[in-house]
Amino acid sequence: MTQTERRRAELADFLKTRRARLRPEQFGLPDFPRRRTQGLRREELAQLVGVGVSWYTWLEQGRAIQVSDDLLSRLADILQLNWEERSHLFILAQDPVKQPWEEDTEPGNTTYQAILDGLGIYPAILIDRRLNAVAWNESASRVLGNFASNCERERNMVWCIFMNATLRERLVHWERVARLSLAFLRAKSDQYAGEIWFTDLIADLRQASPEFRSWWPKHEIRLTCHDHYEIDHPLVGRLMLQASNLVEPSRPDLRLAVLTPLPQEDTATRLAVLMTGGGPSDLVVLQKKLSSSK
């Protein structure tokens, strides 16, 4: 199967899962007691969008047909897609233009490491288009685990979240974070449909993780991340962190993920202690010093 054929197949699956979310009564359609189709029927959706049933069936079968922007917008409206899903629909339905940086996933710039190190106690990771950690700072290693000791596969953030027992134990809301990471992977793998690297990673995760295997068919996608994370660290206790992602226009394949300490749990103080190699007793001493200085 070619990359274009693979992308059309992902478009077909994406449309099916979004059609299945809709209920007939949302559009004033009768809900027959013996309705076998979950959600809307193809002919019902085609009627609502204003296209022929055969044409929409071909689209959902992944056939090679042309789709205008106006029609995609109408389809997105009827399917009630959020902005991320809408963007993803356009990516899948149109032939992407290959970018020069897609040939090389390496950042190739020592400036990135200087920026990471300059963030001090803030955990920060440089992530490539395949969701691999390609650079990180000391705080990220101390909070999330030692990236330097991991092999290339283990530095993939999705693999790490699903398969790294230490990180799984530290993440307070592991399932939410895992599903978010899967949605990122789904969006990226659809964008590069047919690329063997993604195909192998997904196959390995489906083999290794029952949760990944169960959630993957839902075709959840995510393009951005500004969530907060709670981490139970064995040395300094509960950390509350806010995720931000920064992208350089000249290298949109790379994003700098920064975890900013939130006021809750005195996270900044805990990170400062962690960076000195301290533990619970050091944390108590530092907190007393900070309290007396106020």
C-alpha positions as CSV (number, residue, x, y, z in Angstrom):
1,M,0.0,0.0,0.0
2,T,1.4,3.4,-1.0
3,Q,1.6,6.3,1.4
4,T,-1.3,8.0,-0.4
5,E,-3.4,4.9,-0.2
6,R,-2.5,4.5,3.5
7,R,-3.6,8.1,4.2
8,R,-6.9,7.5,2.4
9,A,-7.5,4.5,4.6
10,E,-6.8,6.5,7.7
11,L,-9.3,9.2,6.4
12,A,-11.9,6.5,5.9
13,D,-11.4,5.2,9.5
14,F,-11.5,8.7,10.9
15,L,-14.8,9.5,9.2
16,K,-16.3,6.2,10.4
17,T,-15.4,6.9,14.0
18,R,-16.8,10.4,13.8
19,R,-20.0,9.4,12.1
20,A,-20.5,6.7,14.8
21,R,-20.5,9.5,17.5
22,L,-23.6,11.2,16.1
23,R,-27.1,10.4,17.0
24,P,-30.1,10.7,14.6
25,E,-32.1,12.8,17.1
26,Q,-29.4,15.5,17.0
27,F,-30.6,16.2,13.4
28,G,-34.3,15.5,13.8
29,L,-34.0,12.1,12.1
30,P,-36.0,9.1,13.3
31,D,-34.2,6.6,15.5
32,F,-35.5,3.2,14.4
33,P,-35.6,0.6,17.2
34,R,-33.8,-2.0,15.1
35,R,-31.2,0.4,13.8
36,R,-28.0,-1.7,13.2
37,T,-25.6,1.1,12.5
38,Q,-24.0,2.9,15.5
39,G,-24.5,6.6,14.9
40,L,-25.7,8.0,11.6
41,R,-26.0,5.9,8.4
42,R,-23.9,6.9,5.4
43,E,-27.0,7.9,3.4
44,E,-28.1,10.1,6.3
45,L,-24.8,11.9,6.6
46,A,-24.6,12.3,2.8
47,Q,-28.0,13.9,2.8
48,L,-27.0,16.3,5.6
49,V,-23.8,17.3,3.9
50,G,-25.5,17.7,0.5
51,V,-23.6,15.1,-1.5
52,G,-24.6,11.8,-3.2
53,V,-24.6,8.6,-1.2
54,S,-22.2,6.9,-3.7
55,W,-19.8,9.8,-3.5
56,Y,-19.7,9.8,0.3
57,T,-19.4,6.0,0.3
58,W,-16.3,6.2,-1.9
59,L,-14.8,8.8,0.4
60,E,-15.4,6.6,3.4
61,Q,-13.9,3.6,1.5
62,G,-10.7,5.5,0.9
63,R,-11.1,5.8,-2.9
64,A,-9.2,8.3,-5.0
65,I,-11.6,11.2,-5.3
66,Q,-11.2,14.9,-5.2
67,V,-12.6,16.9,-2.2
68,S,-13.0,20.6,-2.2
69,D,-12.3,22.8,0.9
70,D,-15.9,23.9,1.0
71,L,-17.2,20.4,1.1
72,L,-14.7,19.4,3.8
73,S,-15.9,22.4,5.8
74,R,-19.5,21.3,5.5
75,L,-18.5,17.7,6.4
76,A,-16.6,19.0,9.5
77,D,-19.6,21.0,10.6
78,I,-22.0,18.1,10.3
79,L,-19.6,15.8,12.1
80,Q,-19.3,18.4,14.8
81,L,-15.5,18.3,14.8
82,N,-13.5,20.5,17.1
83,W,-10.7,22.6,15.6
84,E,-8.1,19.9,16.1
85,E,-10.2,17.3,14.4
86,R,-11.1,19.7,11.6
87,S,-7.5,20.4,10.9
88,H,-6.8,16.7,10.9
89,L,-9.5,16.1,8.4
90,F,-8.0,18.6,6.0
91,I,-4.5,17.0,6.5
92,L,-5.9,13.5,5.6
93,A,-8.0,14.6,2.7
94,Q,-5.4,16.6,0.9
95,D,-2.0,15.6,-0.6
96,P,0.7,17.1,1.7
97,V,3.8,18.8,0.3
98,K,6.9,17.1,1.5
99,Q,9.1,19.5,3.5
100,P,13.0,19.5,3.4
101,W,13.3,18.8,7.1
102,E,11.2,15.6,6.8
103,E,14.3,13.9,5.4
104,D,16.3,14.5,8.7
105,T,14.8,14.2,12.2
106,E,18.0,15.3,13.9
107,P,17.9,18.9,15.3
108,G,21.5,19.5,14.2
109,N,21.8,22.7,16.3
110,T,23.7,22.9,19.7
111,T,21.6,26.1,20.4
112,Y,18.7,23.9,21.4
113,Q,20.7,22.3,24.2
114,A,21.8,25.7,25.5
115,I,18.2,26.8,25.7
116,L,17.2,23.6,27.5
117,D,20.0,23.9,30.0
118,G,19.1,27.6,30.5
119,L,15.7,26.7,31.7
120,G,17.2,25.5,35.0
121,I,14.7,23.8,37.3
122,Y,12.0,23.7,34.6
123,P,11.9,20.2,33.0
124,A,12.2,20.6,29.3
125,I,12.5,18.2,26.3
126,L,13.1,18.8,22.6
127,I,10.7,16.4,20.7
128,D,10.9,15.6,17.0
129,R,8.1,14.8,14.5
130,R,8.1,11.1,15.6
131,L,7.6,12.1,19.2
132,N,11.2,11.1,20.1
133,A,13.1,13.0,22.8
134,V,16.2,14.2,20.9
135,A,17.5,16.5,23.6
136,W,16.6,17.3,27.3
137,N,17.8,19.1,30.3
138,E,18.9,17.7,33.7
139,S,15.6,18.6,35.4
140,A,13.7,16.5,32.8
141,S,16.0,13.5,33.6
142,R,15.5,13.9,37.3
143,V,11.7,14.3,37.1
144,L,10.8,11.9,34.3
145,G,13.7,9.5,34.2
146,N,17.2,9.1,32.8
147,F,16.8,9.6,29.1
148,A,20.6,9.2,28.5
149,S,20.4,5.6,29.6
150,N,17.5,4.7,27.3
151,C,17.8,3.3,23.8
152,E,16.3,5.1,20.9
153,R,12.9,3.3,21.1
154,E,12.7,4.0,24.9
155,R,13.2,7.7,24.2
156,N,10.0,7.8,22.2
157,M,7.6,9.6,24.5
158,V,4.6,7.4,23.7
159,W,6.6,4.2,24.2
160,C,8.0,5.7,27.4
161,I,4.6,6.6,28.8
162,F,3.1,3.2,28.0
163,M,6.0,0.9,28.7
164,N,8.3,2.6,31.3
165,A,7.2,1.2,34.6
166,T,8.9,4.0,36.6
167,L,7.3,6.8,34.7
168,R,3.9,5.0,34.8
169,E,4.2,4.8,38.6
170,R,5.1,8.5,39.0
171,L,2.3,9.8,36.8
172,V,-0.7,10.4,39.1
173,H,-3.3,10.4,36.3
174,W,-1.5,7.9,34.0
175,E,-4.5,6.9,31.9
176,R,-5.3,10.5,30.9
177,V,-1.6,11.2,30.0
178,A,-1.4,7.9,28.1
179,R,-4.5,8.6,26.1
180,L,-3.2,12.1,25.3
181,S,0.1,10.7,24.1
182,L,-1.7,8.1,21.9
183,A,-3.8,10.9,20.4
184,F,-0.6,12.7,19.5
185,L,0.8,9.6,17.9
186,R,-2.4,9.0,16.0
187,A,-2.3,12.5,14.5
188,K,1.3,12.3,13.6
189,S,1.1,8.8,12.1
190,D,-1.9,9.8,10.0
191,Q,0.0,12.7,8.7
192,Y,2.9,10.4,7.7
193,A,0.7,7.5,6.8
194,G,2.6,4.5,5.5
195,E,5.9,5.6,6.9
196,I,7.5,2.4,8.1
197,W,8.9,3.9,11.3
198,F,5.4,4.8,12.5
199,T,4.0,1.4,11.3
200,D,6.6,-0.5,13.3
201,L,6.2,1.6,16.5
202,I,2.4,1.2,16.4
203,A,2.6,-2.6,15.8
204,D,5.1,-3.0,18.7
205,L,2.9,-0.9,21.1
206,R,-0.2,-2.9,20.1
207,Q,1.7,-6.1,20.8
208,A,3.1,-4.9,24.1
209,S,0.3,-2.8,25.7
210,P,-3.3,-4.0,26.2
211,E,-4.4,-0.4,26.9
212,F,-2.8,0.8,23.7
213,R,-4.4,-2.0,21.8
214,S,-7.8,-1.2,23.2
215,W,-7.7,2.6,22.7
216,W,-6.1,2.7,19.2
217,P,-9.3,1.9,17.2
218,K,-11.1,4.9,18.7
219,H,-8.9,7.2,16.4
220,E,-8.6,9.9,19.0
221,I,-6.3,12.7,17.8
222,R,-4.6,15.7,19.5
223,L,-2.5,18.4,17.9
224,T,-1.5,20.5,20.9
225,C,-0.8,20.0,24.5
226,H,-1.3,22.6,27.3
227,D,-2.4,20.2,30.0
228,H,-1.1,20.0,33.6
229,Y,0.6,17.0,35.0
230,E,0.8,15.6,38.5
231,I,3.9,13.6,39.4
232,D,4.6,11.7,42.6
233,H,8.4,11.8,42.8
234,P,10.1,9.3,45.2
235,L,12.5,12.0,46.5
236,V,10.5,15.2,46.7
237,G,6.9,14.2,46.6
238,R,4.0,15.7,44.6
239,L,4.9,17.9,41.7
240,M,2.3,20.0,39.8
241,L,3.4,21.0,36.4
242,Q,1.9,22.9,33.4
243,A,2.9,21.8,29.9
244,S,3.7,24.4,27.2
245,N,4.9,23.7,23.7
246,L,7.1,26.1,21.7
247,V,7.8,25.7,17.9
248,E,10.4,27.4,15.8
249,P,8.8,28.5,12.4
250,S,11.9,27.3,10.5
251,R,11.7,23.8,12.1
252,P,8.0,23.0,12.7
253,D,9.0,19.3,13.0
254,L,10.6,20.1,16.4
255,R,8.8,21.3,19.5
256,L,10.2,22.4,22.9
257,A,8.0,20.9,25.6
258,V,8.5,22.8,28.9
259,L,6.9,21.8,32.2
260,T,6.4,24.9,34.3
261,P,5.9,24.5,38.1
262,L,2.5,25.5,39.4
263,P,2.0,27.1,42.9
264,Q,0.3,24.0,44.2
265,E,2.4,21.7,46.4
266,D,5.2,24.3,46.4
267,T,6.5,22.7,43.2
268,A,9.2,25.2,42.4
269,T,10.8,24.6,45.8
270,R,10.6,20.8,45.3
271,L,12.3,21.1,41.9
272,A,15.0,23.3,43.4
273,V,15.8,20.6,46.0
274,L,15.7,17.8,43.4
275,M,18.2,19.7,41.3
276,T,20.7,19.7,44.2
277,G,20.3,16.0,44.7
278,G,18.4,16.4,47.9
279,G,15.5,14.5,49.4
280,P,12.6,14.9,51.8
281,S,14.8,16.2,54.7
282,D,16.4,18.8,52.5
283,L,12.9,19.9,51.3
284,V,11.8,20.5,54.9
285,V,14.9,22.6,55.6
286,L,14.4,24.7,52.5
287,Q,10.7,25.3,53.1
288,K,11.5,26.5,56.6
289,K,14.1,28.9,55.3
290,L,11.7,30.3,52.7
291,S,8.9,30.7,55.3
292,S,11.2,32.6,57.7
293,S,12.4,35.0,55.0
294,K,8.8,36.1,54.1
